[in-house]
Amino acid sequence: MIQSVESHAIERWAKWFPEEARPRLLRTLLVGPFDDAHEKEIIFFLFKEKTNKPSVVIKAARFAEAEHLVEHEHRFLSKVHAALPEGWKSSVPRPLGLERIGGHLVFIQSCLPGRHLEEDVPISAASRDRSVMERQMNSLADWWIVFRRATAPPSGANRAFDWDAQIADVHNEFAGCFDLDPQEHRFLEEYRARATSLGEAGVPVAGQHGDFCNVNIIAGNGRIGVIDWAFGQESRPPWPDLYTFASTFHCIQGCGGRASVEEALRRSFIDDNWFSRLLGQWLGRCAGSASLSPEVMVFAAPLVFMENALIGPRKYGRVREADLAWRNRFNVLALEWDRFTTMHARLVRT
């Protein structure tokens, strides 16, 4: 299929990039499916001659029953690209087309220049070495605020959210997929009991990326870009994206290559140090822009951790390593809930 992809791209290049000359040759990097029967997409990166940065990414539905996933990403990213203000459109890939190549439905999009968000500044770093990450986090907050405002529904950004029903459903599913210890069971019962006091409070809704983590955030040319919109959804509350980013950034942040998920989460998300304070301030700025109270924001964290742990069982019918990592993060919250709420309620107010 690679030859078909390259021929198709050369033929269509003038339509995709009218300001560029059509390349004579292209190089293709195939990503996946890595012999995994559950992988539903094949991804191609296309490079022009004598370049080491891809210009185009093509996502192909591996099976006919997976075509709706390619169609969904094309539809959602097209809406996001159209909704963003003119100066921000370049922060997401430009949709180039939904076409067929070799019998496969493919979504074609531009690639964003740059590298993943800064990932090698350790918690022990001196203050002079923190400035790059601090600037990037500020730029990321700017981007997220613009994205949420641009994708909020025109009829009003607040929707009723039934905390009790949401937590009850996720709790039952979570407990059915994972072996929980007695302390986790007690925490969940207390957590559900607290949810009844929140009732059906109105929460702000807007677009959601759905996999808002370091590998999907690109820093380049002094700007932030966001890629891979396969899990995007409309009219969602802000906390899934915010807590997905804040609670996974520690994994590649340099807090210790041998640290377990649980140790790393404590050190960079719950312990009091410059990095956890930076994350807390980032959360506070983003939550404040959405008029979300610190109490509600903090309370949403266990719900996000449980829902992320259920992605594999819901999508693939099996528990993956990534799901177990989220299940273990939930365990840390259950054990450290008092420390977590005290620290983050304080930080997200700043």
Salt bridges, closest charged atoms under 4 A:
GLU20 OE1 - LYS48 NZ 3.14
ASP36 OD1 - HIS38 ND1 3.31
ASP36 OD2 - ARG318 NH2 3.35
GLU49 OE1 - ARG24 NH2 3.61
GLU67 OE2 - ARG100 NH1 3.10
GLU73 OE2 - LYS59 NZ 3.02
GLU99 OE1 - HIS8 NE2 2.44
GLU99 OE2 - ARG12 NH2 3.02
ASP142 OD1 - ARG285 NH2 2.31
GLU173 OE1 - ARG314 NH2 2.96
GLU184 OE2 - ARG327 NH1 2.61
ASP228 OD1 - LYS59 NZ 2.92
GLU234 OE2 - LYS79 NZ 2.92
ASP271 OD1 - ARG339 NH2 2.70
ASP272 OD1 - ARG277 NH1 2.76
GLU295 OE2 - ARG349 NH2 2.36
ASP323 OD1 - ARG320 NH2 2.82
GLU336 OE2 - ARG266 NE 2.89
GLU336 OE1 - ARG339 NH1 3.19
